[in-house]
Amino acid sequence: MGIVQTIVSAIETNALKLSAEMAIRFALALGVSTDDLLMAAKRKGRANQPSRKVLRRLELIESLPVHQQQTVLKTIDSMLKGLRSAS
C-alpha cells in the first residue's frame, strides 16, 4: 500500500483519522469494498456483545437437564476447537 506500519497502527487505535483516499487504498489492498471495510470498524464496537439469537439459544440450553447441557457444550467446544485449528 505504500504506507508505514506506524500509520496503520495509528488508524487502528483511532489516533489518526482514516481519510477517504486511505480507505480506498486499504479496501483495494484487502480485496474488499469500502463499505465492508468501514462497516467492519462499526461492528467492532458491538463484537463484545452476543447477538440476541445467541442469547436466546443460551437460555434454551440452560433450560435443558444438566447432562444434555454438557452434551451440547461439548459439541460446541469441539466445533470451536476445529475452527481455531483451521485459522
C-alpha positions as CSV (number, residue, x, y, z in Angstrom):
1,M,0.0,0.0,0.0
2,G,3.0,2.3,0.4
3,I,2.4,3.3,4.0
4,V,4.4,2.5,7.1
5,Q,3.2,0.3,10.0
6,T,3.0,3.2,12.4
7,I,0.4,4.9,10.3
8,V,-1.7,1.7,10.1
9,S,-1.4,1.3,13.9
10,A,-2.4,5.0,14.4
11,I,-5.5,4.4,12.3
12,E,-6.4,1.2,14.2
13,T,-6.1,2.9,17.5
14,N,-8.1,6.0,16.3
15,A,-5.0,8.2,16.9
16,L,-5.3,9.1,13.2
17,K,-8.5,9.5,11.2
18,L,-8.9,7.4,8.1
19,S,-9.1,9.6,5.0
20,A,-11.3,8.6,2.1
21,E,-8.2,8.0,0.0
22,M,-6.7,5.7,2.6
23,A,-10.0,3.8,3.0
24,I,-9.9,3.1,-0.8
25,R,-6.3,2.0,-0.6
26,F,-7.0,-0.3,2.3
27,A,-10.0,-1.8,0.6
28,L,-8.1,-2.4,-2.6
29,A,-5.2,-4.0,-0.8
30,L,-7.5,-6.2,1.3
31,G,-9.8,-7.1,-1.7
32,V,-12.9,-5.8,0.0
33,S,-15.3,-3.0,-0.7
34,T,-15.0,0.3,1.2
35,D,-18.4,-0.4,2.7
36,D,-17.2,-3.8,4.1
37,L,-14.1,-2.1,5.4
38,L,-15.9,0.8,7.1
39,M,-18.7,-1.3,8.4
40,A,-16.3,-3.8,10.0
41,A,-15.0,-0.9,12.1
42,K,-18.5,0.0,13.1
43,R,-19.4,-3.7,14.0
44,K,-16.2,-4.0,16.0
45,G,-17.7,-2.0,18.9
46,R,-20.5,-4.5,19.1
47,A,-18.3,-7.5,18.8
48,N,-18.1,-7.9,22.6
49,Q,-21.9,-8.3,22.8
50,P,-23.5,-11.6,21.8
51,S,-26.4,-11.3,19.4
52,R,-30.0,-11.8,20.6
53,K,-30.1,-15.0,18.6
54,V,-27.1,-16.4,20.6
55,L,-28.5,-15.3,23.9
56,R,-31.9,-16.9,23.2
57,R,-30.1,-20.2,22.4
58,L,-28.0,-20.0,25.5
59,E,-31.2,-19.5,27.6
60,L,-32.7,-22.6,25.9
61,I,-29.5,-24.6,26.6
62,E,-29.7,-23.6,30.3
63,S,-33.2,-24.9,30.5
64,L,-32.1,-28.4,29.5
65,P,-31.2,-31.1,32.1
66,V,-27.5,-30.9,33.1
67,H,-26.4,-34.0,31.2
68,Q,-27.9,-32.6,28.0
69,Q,-26.3,-29.2,28.6
70,Q,-22.9,-30.9,28.9
71,T,-23.5,-32.7,25.6
72,V,-24.4,-29.5,23.8
73,L,-21.4,-27.7,25.3
74,K,-19.0,-30.5,24.4
75,T,-20.3,-30.3,20.8
76,I,-19.9,-26.6,20.7
77,D,-16.4,-26.8,22.2
78,S,-15.3,-29.4,19.6
79,M,-16.6,-27.2,16.8
80,L,-14.8,-24.2,18.1
81,K,-11.6,-26.2,18.6
82,G,-11.8,-27.1,14.9
83,L,-12.3,-23.5,14.0
84,R,-9.3,-22.4,16.0
85,S,-7.1,-25.0,14.5
86,A,-8.2,-24.1,10.9
87,S,-7.2,-20.5,11.3
